[in-house]
C-alpha cells in the first residue's frame, strides 16, 4: 500500500514515473518503511520533497498536495491530502475509490501527529493515453469490421458490435494491472463501495483449470475477431451465426460461474458484468439468426485459434510469474546489500585511492572507484551504468583505474590517458560510446610516446592493481573499501543514493 501511495503521489507532479523502479528502491531500503525511506524514495524518482511538523492552520498555506503521517496504536500510514480553498477544508485521496474526499478536522487530528511531507514542484496533468487508446481501438475496430461485413456479407454492422466491445472490455480486464490509477477503467471498477475488480481478479474464483477468467475472456473474443476476419476474407458463409452459436452454448455456465464467484468474494466486478453482457448479446443475436446454418469449418477455425492463443497467453503468464518471483528474491537480496553492516562484511579496507582520471564532484565524501579494462565486456556494462548516475545529479566522485589483460589493452590505455589529459569532456563522451558497446572514435595516431605523464599514470594504475591483488575486471571500490563480487554496478545506484541522503 505504501508503494501505491508514493506512486500516486509522484504521478501528481511527474510524468513517466518508473513505478517498478520506485517500488524496488522503497521496498529494498534497509530502513523501509520509515519516513526517511519515503523521503529518499521520492527524491530518487526526482521529486524535490521535504518533511516537517506543522499545525492544522499551516496546511492551508501549502499550495500543492502533500502527505500526512497518521498514527493509530502501532499502525502508521501515509495519506495523500490537499487543501481545498473552495470549501476551506482538507481533502484526502482515497486510493481504493480513486476520489478526493473531504475530511473532518477532528477525524484527521485524532490520528495525525503533525508530520507532513510536501514538495514545491508543480502539479502535472494526468495522462489520458489509455483512454484515448481504447477509444481509437473501438473506432478502428468498428470501422474495419463494418467495412468488411458490408462489402462481403451485406450484413448490418451492428451484429459485430458485441464482438468488438467484448474484445475491448476483455483487453481492459486483462491489462487492468498495467493501467494508471485513477483512470477511466479504474474509476469504473471502483464506481461504488460494492465494486472491486481487483479483489475479484485476485480471488481463487477467478481461475478455471489454471487459466485466469480475464485471460479466457480475452482469448474468446480475440479468437472470434480472428476467425470472423479470416472467414470474411475467404468468403466462408455463416461465420457470425457459427461464432455466436458458441456464445449461446457458453453463456449459461459462464454467467453462472461469474455470478457465483462474485457472490463468494462479496464484491462486484463491473468489467466482468460487461463481458458477460457482450456474450449474452451474441447469444441473443444467434437466436435471431436461426435461419442461418452453423458452419463447422468456422467453429473448428475458432477452436484452433482459441487453443493456440490460450496456450500462448498461459506461457506468457507463467513467464511473468517466474519473473515476479525472481524480482522478489532480488529485492530481498538488494535490501541486504544496502545495509551498512553487510557492506562492511562483504568488503575489504584498502588505502585511499585518488585516481588522476575522475569525473563528478571532486570534493565529495562519497568516492567510488571502478577498476576496468578496455578489453573487458563486463566493464562496458559498469561504465554504461555509472555515466547515467552522474547525469542524475548525485554528488559523488567517480575515479577510474585502468588495467590491461593484453598488449592491445595496454595500447588502448595509453590513448585513453592521452585523450583524458588533452580533453576531459571529449574523453567522457568517448567513454559513453564505449560503454554503449561501440568502439570509441579515439585518435588512432599521434600518440605521444615520449609523454612521461602518461607512463607515470599507467605505472600508478599497475601498482594499485597489484597492491589490491586484483586478478579480474571489473572491481568496484566504495569509500576505500574493495567490494566483493556480490556487488554489481547496478547496486551502487541505490547505495550511493542512500549515502547521499544521509549527508543531507
N, C-alpha and C positions, 0 to 999 in steps of 0.2 A: 504493500500500500504506500509506503514512503517513497519508493521509486516512482510510482504512478503520480504521486503528488508533485514531486520535483519535475517530472517530465511535463506535466500540465503547466506548472508554474513557469518553467523555462520557455515553453511554447508561446506564452503570452508576450514574450519580449524578443525571442529569437526565432528565426526561420531555419528549417532544416536541422533541428537538433538531433544528434545521434542518440536515439533513445536507448539502444543496446549499449552503447559506449557509456552513457550516463549511469545505467544500471550496474554495469560491471565495475565502474570506478567507485560507486557508492557502496555496493554490497561486498566488494573485496577490500574495503578500507579496514585496517586493524582496529579503528575506533568506531566503526559502524555499530549502532545507529545514533551516535551522539550528534549534538548540534554542530560541532566542529566539522564532522564528516559531511554534514549537509552543506555548510558554507563552502568547504573545499570542493564539493561536487558541483555546486552552482558556478563557482569560479572556473572550474575545469571546463565546463561547456561554454564559457565565455561571458558569463553574467557578472557584472560588477556589483556584488552584493555586500551588505554589512549587517551586523546584528547589534541589538542594543535593548535597553529596557525603557519603557515609557508608560504613561498613564493613558486612560481612555481618551481624554481630550486631544492628546497629541496625534492619535490615529487619523484625525480629520486633516492634519497637515501633510500626511504622506500622500503624494499625488498619484502614485501607481499602486497596483495590487501588491500585497505583502503576505508573509507567512506568520501566523500566530502560533506560539507554542503553548499547548494546553496540557495540563497535568491533572490526572484523577487517580488517586491512590498510587499504584505503581505503574500505571499506564501513561505513556507520553505520546502525544500525536502532534502533527503539524497540519494546520488547515490554511487554505488559500482564502484571503479576505481582501476587501477593498471598501473604501468609504464612499457611500453614495450621497453626493451633495444634493440631489433632488429630494430624497426622502429624509436626509440628515440622519442616516442610520448606517449601521455596518451590514455589509452583505458578505456571506461566505459561499464558497463554491462547493457544491455537492458533487463529488466525483462519481457517485453512483447514478444520480439523476441528471448529471451534466447541466446543472442550473445554478444561477446565483440566487440565494435565498436570504431575505432579511432576517437578522438575528437580534434577539432582545439583549440589551446590555447586561441585564442581570444574569442571563443564561451563560454569556461568554465570560464575564468577570468571575463567575463561580469557579471556573477551571483555568482561566488564563493567568499565568504568573508574571505577566508584564513583558515577556521576551518577544521581540519582533524581528524578523529578518526581512530586509527591504532592499530595493535597488533604485538607482536613479536612471536606469535605462528606460527608453521609451517603449511603450507597448506597440506591438505589431499586429496587423490584422491576420486572422487565421485564414489559412489557405482553403479554398473550396475545390481543390483539384479532384478529389474523389467524387464529389457530387457532379462536377462538370463531366468527368469521365463516364459516370453512369448514365448521365443524360445523353451524351453523344452515342454511347453504346446502344441505348434504346432507339434513338432516331435512326442510326445506321442499320440496325437490325430490322426494324420495321420497313424501312425504305428498300433494303436489299431483298427481303423475302416477299414483300408486296410486289416488287417489280418482277421477280421470278415467277411468282404464282399467277399474276395477272397475264404474263406473257405466254406461259405454257399451259397451266391448268384452267385458266379463265375463272378461277375461284376467288371469292371475296377475300381480301387481305385480312379481314377481321378474324378469320379462322386461325391465323398464325399468331395472333396477339398473345394468347395464353402461353404458347411455347416460348415466345421471346421474353415475355415478362417473367416467366418461371425461370428461364436461364439467368436473367439479370439479378433477380432476387436470390437465386441459389449462389451466384457469384458473391453477392454481398454477405450471405450467410457463411460461405466457405472462407472468405478473406476478411471477416469482421475483425479478427485479432490484429490485422495489419493496418486497419483504418484508424484515422486520428480520433482521439477522444473528443466528444462534444460535436461530432459531425452529424450530418443528416441521419445516417443509418444508426449511429449510436443513440441519438435522441429518440428515434423510433423504437429502439429496443428497450428504452427506459422511459416510455411515454407515461407510465404510471407506476405506483408502488407495487402493483401486481405483476408487472412485466420485467423480465430479465433474461435476455437471450444468452448471455454469457453463462449464467448459472445453469440453464437448461443444457447448454452445449457441453459443459464440464461434468454433467451428471453421468451416472452409469447407464442411464436410459437413452443416451444419445448415440449408442453404437449398436449395430446389428452384425453378428458374425465377424466382428473385428473391424468393420467399416463404420466410420462416422456417418450419421444421418446427413450432415451437411455435405459430405463428400458424395454420398449416393444421390442426393437431390441434384447436385451439380452435374454428375455423370448422366443422370436420367435425361435432363433437358438438353445437355450438350450432345448426347447421342441422338436425340430427336432432331436437333438442328442439322447435325451432320448427315443423318440418314435422309431427312427431307430434302436437303440440298442436292445430295447425290441422286436421289430418285427423280427429282425435277430435271436435273441435267441429263440423266439417262432416259428421260421420258417414260418412267415406270408409273403406271396408273395406280390410283388408290393409295397414295402414300400417306395422306393425312388420316384417312379412316383407319388404316392399318396401324399407324403410330398411336392414334388416340384410343384404339381398342386395348392397347397395353395399359393406358391410363385408366380405362374403365375397369380393367381387371385388378389394378393395383390400388385403386382409390380407397376401398374399404379397409384392407389391412394397414395401409399407410396412415390414414387418418386415425384409425383405431389405436395404433401404437403411439402416434404422436400425441393424441389426447391423453392416453394413459400415462405416458412419460411426463408430460407437463403437470398432470394431476398429482403424480407421486412426488415430483420436485416441489410443487406448490407455487410455481411461477409460470407465467405465460410467455411464450416466445412469438412475438408478432411476425417475425420473418418466417417462422415455421408455419404459421397460420396462412400467410400469403402464398407460400409454396403449395400448401395443401389446396388452397382455393384455385390455383392455376391448374393443378391436376384434376380437380373437380370440374372445372370449366371444360377441360379437354374431354373428360368422360361424358359430360352433358352434350357436347358437340358431337361426340361419336354416336350417341343415341339419335341425334338429329340427322346423322349420315347413314341411317340404317339401310338406305337403298344402295349404298356403295359396298362393294365386296372387299374382303380383307385379303391383301396380297401377302402371301407367306414370304416372298423374297424380301419385302420391306421389313418384315418382322425379324427375319434372320439377319439382315443387314444391321438393324438396330441392336440386336443382341450381341453381334460381333463387336460393334463399336463400343457398346456398353461394357462388355467384359474387358476389352483391351484398355479402355480409359480408366475403369475402376482399378484394375491391377496397377496401372501406371501411377495413379494418384496414391494408391496404397504404398507403393515403393517410395514415392516422394515423402509421404507422411512418416514412414519408418526411418528414412534418412534424416528427416528433421528431428525426430525424437532422439536418435542417436547423437546428433549434433547438440541438441539441448542438454542431454546427459553429459556429454563431453564438456560443454560450456560450464555446467555446474561444477564439475570436477576442477576445471581450470580456474574458476573463480575462487574455489576453496584454497587451491594451491597459491594463487596470487595473494589472497588475504594473508597467508603465512609469510610469503616472501616480503610483504610490505612491513612486517613487524620488525622493529629495531633489533630485538634480541636474535631473530633469525638471520638478519643481515650480518650481525656480529659473528654468529656461529658459522655462517656459510661464506666467510671472507677471511683473508689473511692480511694483517697490518704490514705495510711496506713504508719505505722512506718517501717523503714528499716528492712529487713529480711536478715539474713545471716545464712542459714541452715548448720549444720555440715555435711550434706550429699549433695555433689555437684559434678558437672562434668564441663568440659570445661575450659575456660580461667578464672583463679581465680581473676585477677585484671581488667577484662573487665568492662567498664562503662555500658555495656548492661547486665542487670541481669533479668533473667526470673525464676520465682518460680512456680512450679506446686504442688498443694495440692492434693494428690491422696490417695486412699485406696486400699489395696490388694484385697478386695472383690468386687471392682467396675470394671465392664467390660468396661465402657467408659474410665476409667483411663488407661486401657491397650492400647486403641487407641492413647491416648495422648502420652504415653511412646513410642509407635511404631513410631510416627511421629517426636518426638523430637530427638531420637537417630540418625536417618539419618542426621538431621541438624548438629549435632556435627561432623559427619564424612565428611561433605561438606567443612569444614574449616572455617565456620562462627565463628568469635571470640565473644563469649558471655558466660556468666556464667549461668549454669543451676542448681538452687537449688531445692531440693526435700523436701517437708514436708509431713509426713505420718500421716494419720488419720484412726481411726478404727470405724467400724459400728457394730462390733460384737466381742465376746470374741476370736473367731478364728482369726479375723483380728489382734487383739492385740498380739496374739502369733506369727503370721507371721511377724509383725513389729519388734518384739524382735529379731527374727532370721535375718531379713534383716539388722538391725542396726549392729548386731554382724558380719555378713558377710562383710559389708562395712568396719567396723573398722579393720577386720583381712586381707581383700584382696579387695581393692577398684576396681581393674581391673576385678577380678573374679566376684564381685557383678554386675559390669556393664554388663558383658556377661550374667549373670543370669537374670538381668533386661530386657535385649534384648529378651531373651527367653520368659519371662513372657509377655512382650509387644506383642509378636507374637502369643499370645493365648495359650501358653503351660505352664505347671506347672514347675517352675524353680527347678533345682536339688540342692536346698539349704540343708544344713545339717539338718537331722531330729532328731538328738540327740546332746548331748554335749553342750546344751545351758547353758551358764554361767549365771545362775540366780542371782548370787551374784555380778555381774558386775554393779557397781553403775553408770558407764558412760552410759550404755545402758538405765537404768531407767531415768537418768537425761535428756538424749536426747529425750526420749519418752515423758517425762513430758514437756519439752520445746515445743514440737510439739503440745501437747494438749493446752498449754497456748496460742500459736499463733492462733490456730484454733478458740478457744473461743473468743479471742480478736478481731478477724476479723468477728465474728458472722457467720461463715460458717456452713451451715447445710447439704450441699450435696457436692458430689465429681463428677468430678474433678473441680478445680478452678485454674485460671491462674493469676499470678501477674507479671506485667511488670514494671520494674524500680520503685518499691514501689507504684504501683497503681493496685488495685484489679479490674481486668477487669470484665465487666458484662457478662452475659451468652450468649450474641450475638456473642462473640468472641470464636472461636474454636482453637484448636492446629494447624490446617492447615493454619489458618490466620496468625499465628505467624511467619511462614516461610517468608512471604512477609514483614511483619512489621519489623522483625529482620534484614532482608536484607536491607531495607530502612535505618534503624538506623546505620547499619554498614557502608553504603555508605556515610552517612552524616559526619561520623567521619574521612573519608579519606581526 
